[in-house]
Each structure stands twice: as C-alpha cells, then as structure tokens.
Amino acid sequence: MSRFFSEKFSSLVPYTPGEQPKDMQYVKLNTNESPFPPSPGVKAAVEEQCGKLQLYSDPECTQLREKLAQVYGVSPNQVVVTNGSDEVLNFAFMAFADEQRPLAFADITYGFYPVFAEINRIPYEVIPLKEDFTMNPADYIGINKTIVIANPNAPTGLAMSLSDIERIVQSNPDNVVIVDEAYVDFGGESAVTLVDKYDNLLVTQTFSKSRSMAGARLGFGIGNEKLIADLNTIRYSTNPYNVNRMTEAAGVAALEENGYYMANCRTIMENRAWTIRELEKRGFSVLPSLTNFVFAKSNAIGGGRLYQELKKRGILVRHFGKERIKEYNRITIGTLEQMGALMAAIDRILEEGNL
Ligand code: PMP
C-alpha cells in the first residue's frame, strides 16, 4: 500500500477472480465460462465496429436494450446494460442500500457481494445457508433489508423456487430484492416474469455464461422503470460509456442467434448429468446443480488436495478455502471431451493413492 492510499479503503479486501494462468495449456473448468465460441454473427458484428472505434459508443445502448426487451418481454425502459453483471450489481448496491437499508445475503454465495458492500460502506447481514446448503426462505421474509440472492446460487449450484422468491419480494415491499440470475439459463426459473408485479424487484443476468461472452463483459438488469432510472443515475455518474461499441454489437448479434446459445445450454445440461453420474461412481457427493458447474466433494481426498493434484495434471477447478466448503471443489461443465479428461485425471489421482 502506498502512503497515498485513502484511509477509507485501507482495510478493503478485494475480490479474488478465478486464476487465469499462462504457464501451460489447462483444461479450464474454474471460472464457469462456456466451452463454445460465440456464434458467427457476433464475430462479424465486432469486426464491423472495429472500423468505428474512433467514435464513442451509444450511452443509451438503444439497440441492445430494445433487443433485450423483445427477448425478455419487457419495455426497453425496464432494461439497463452494464460492463458485466458485476457492474449492475455494484450499481444496485450503491443505489438501493445504505445505513438505513443494510444488505442481507447468504454466507455461502457469490464472493463479490461483501466486497461491493465494503467498498460502498454498506453494512450487511450474512445469513447462513441450511446444513444442506439450501436457502431457507423464512430467513428473508419481512426482514426490511436490501436482499441479494444468487438464484441459482454459486458456488453451490442450488436453486430456490420462483414462488419462494416471490414470497421474499412480496414481504419486503420497502426494500429492493436483487435476484442475481447469472446461471439461470441452465435450468433455473427466472424472476423476470414478476417485474411488472413488484416495483421492488431487480433481476440481473449476464452474457458471460450461457452466451459465451465472458471476455466481452456484458450484463444487464431488468426491473421497474423507476429502479432502472435510479441505476442510470448511478451509471451516468460513473461511466456513461460503460458498454463499448464492440460489445453492444456483439450482444445484439448474440440475441439474434439466441437459438444457438440455448442449444448450447441444453448440451451443457446433458454434460452436467453425465458428469454428476461419473463423479458419483467415483465416490463423490455432488449437489443437484441447475447451473453450468457442479459443487462436489470426494469421499477419498480432501478438497484442497484434489484441486492441487488436478492442477498438476493440467486441469483447473475452483477451490474455496472457507471452512464450510473447503472439502468441495466447484467444477465448470465443459465439453464431454473436457469432462472425460477430468475423470481420467481423477482416476489416476485415486489409483496413485497416498491421499
Ligand atoms: N453473479 C454470479 C453469481 C457469478 O458467479 C458471476 C461470475 N463471476 C457474476 C455474477 C458476474 O459475472 P459477469 O460480471 O461476468 O457478468
């Protein structure tokens, strides 16, 4: 830390992104990216924009918001687009939480929530998941806090039913409930269908997982027009050109070829079922996932050790050191070939013994 670093950030612990090592070619199952490339229209759209980079992007992102509104059955004024969904989450925390409206979220959930809370100096309550890692909806009923729920949750992969989400939204009418649906396209139920009914519901999604665009950084929020206007106040006060022109064009093109991405999601769901079966055959317990990853624990080798042994063999998964989940690894679902390589590596590790 330099002697110039502001006192107000001196105890800030930044978010740790999944590693992106460059020392060798890994089978990358650690950051929940899609194994499939973007559709052909995306490449063409980005190429076209390359020749126009001297011009600023459209701060209103009109084309993309219109396209999203069409796909999700809402009006363009109910949509805000951001630099990844991380940004819409940060904006939402800034806009809808403070000392009077502290945050509430689960103990085991997306690791960025406490970081966004800290950087914005918002107090927060951490609500433990149940023993089986499911959320207890009763813990969130009428708590008068700004609630953020990853649904499905990460890193567990478990989902809450839409009726439970609705009960939570309904019982906290004076607070915004943010439903982070980064993984909803892999079998979850979206709360977007409820945004016209509740003025305190904000749904966030991303192009990073189901639409193969993690590197383009594109996320969005859908909610009541007034909530979206508030998010735009924050956006225009920080970075009105938050989505660059290549990314906006890529997003529009991706939505025009939505069928390709939804078919990929079905393939991932099939590969997930295969992966769960194969892990179980090898003595793993695997939580029932509705995402593009599984959260799994071996009956023979500790979580940290398995992560290390897989890495040595060129396979990267994500391990979290937190006490409650340290025996688990989060494994992204890739192609069957990648999942086959994972199983072969696990077989070698278990055969070699010395665990
Ligand atoms: N929410 C959850 C639950 C996530 O796991 C992630 C991915 N790290 C995000 C939001 C943010 O993803 P992105 O900024 O790439 O949209």
Residues whose N, C-alpha, C, O or C-beta is under 5 A from the ligand:
A	BS01	PMP	G84 S85 D86 Y110 A150 A154 D180 A182 T206 S208 L218 G219
